[in-house]
Amino acid sequence: MAELRWRKSTRSSQTSCVEAAVLPEVTLVRDSKAPAAGHFAVSAVRWRSFLSRVKAGRFDR
């Protein structure tokens, strides 16, 4: 497998950092402060659904 390209969320702060590596079938998500702790995988369909909900403000407080 090629080296993963991890991208940090533009909404991350100093204490809440999330990175994602987008692949054709899945997106990998990890805590950027502890990358060696591992990651979890989300299907491409679910990742796009999650992002559209975030952009729509569904998780805003």
Buried (B, 14 or more C-beta within 10 A) or exposed (E): EEEBEBEEBEEEEEEEBBBBBBBEEBBBBBBBEEEEEEBEEBEEEEBEEBEEEEEEEEEEE
